[in-house]
């Protein structure tokens, strides 16, 4: 049985393999990079050994200016991300980050996994 932690680590390792500085620990996030966090769990039955799970991936840069250059950097991160996870949607957001003085432009991508 795959655990949530194993699934989380698999996503982080896959993103690192694509050249993205990825982590599941907000305090360890290197920018530009990706923060991967668990989002929702859907149990298909009352058995807890098999479930569907979503993970939120925040693609972020250190630039908080909101300029066109920020979105070019985020687009590059998204292209690297899509080389390993072909997602169809990325939501532009402003994500607070403890290492930055103000929220940074980011892209939120949701990954779905079946865990058994």
N, C-alpha and C positions, 0 to 999 in steps of 0.2 A: 504494500500500500504506500502510495506517495503521500507525504505530509504537506501541509501548507508551507512550512519552512523550506522543504525540498523544492516545491514548485516555485517559490519566490527566488530561491538561489539559482534555479535553472534559468529563469528569466534574466536575472542579473548577469550570470555567466555568459549567456547567449549574447546579450547586449555588449558586454566587454569584448567578446569575440568579434563583434562588428565594429570595434573601435570607439565605442561610446563609454565614457566614464560613468558606470552605473553602480548604484548601491541601493540597499533597502533601509539604510540608516541615514536619516536626514542630517545628522551632525557630521557625517563622513562624505557628504556630497561634494564632488569636485565639479566646478563649472568651467566650460559647458559640460553638461552631463544629464543623467536620467535618475530620478528617484522613483523606485518601484515600491508600491504599498498595496496590501490587500484591500479590497473594496467590499464585495458582497459574496455571500455563500448561499447557494440554493441547493437544499437537500432534495433529491428526487424521490426519496422514500424515507421512512423512519430509521433506516440503517445509516449510520454515520461513516461508513467505510467508502461511500461513493457519493460525490457531489460535484456540482458545477461551481466555479469560482471566477470572480472577476478581479483583476488587478488594475489599479490606476498607475499609469506611467507618466510622470511629469518630465517633459523635455525642457531644460532650462539653460539659459546663458547668464553670465554675470552682468550683462549690460541691462540697466534699468531705464535707459533713455526712451524706449519706445520708438526709436528711429527705424527707418527701413533696413538698416544694417542688422538690427536685432532679428528681424523676421527672416533675413537671408541666412543668418546663423542657425535659427530654429529650423528653417527649411532643410539645411544641410543635415542637421541632427535627425530630422524626420526621414530623409532619404536613407540615411544609414540604418535607422530603425526598421524601415520598410524592407530593407534587404534581407532581414531575418524574420520579421513579422509583417506580412502583407495586410495592413489595416486600411480601411477605406475612409476613416474619419479621424480627425484630430481637432480638438476644440481649443481655440485661443483663449487663454485666461491670464490673470495676474496672480502669481503665486508668491505668498510670503516666504521668505527664507531667512533664517537666523543669521546667516553670514552677510546679508545685504541690508542696507539701511531702509530700503523701501521695496514693496512687492515688484517682482521682475516679470516681464512678459514670458509666457511659457506656452507650451502645447500640452494638452491632456489627451492621452491615448488610453483606451480601455482594452485590455486583453482578456479573453475568456478562455478558461481551461477546464477540462473534465478531469477530476482527480479521483483515482480509485486505488 
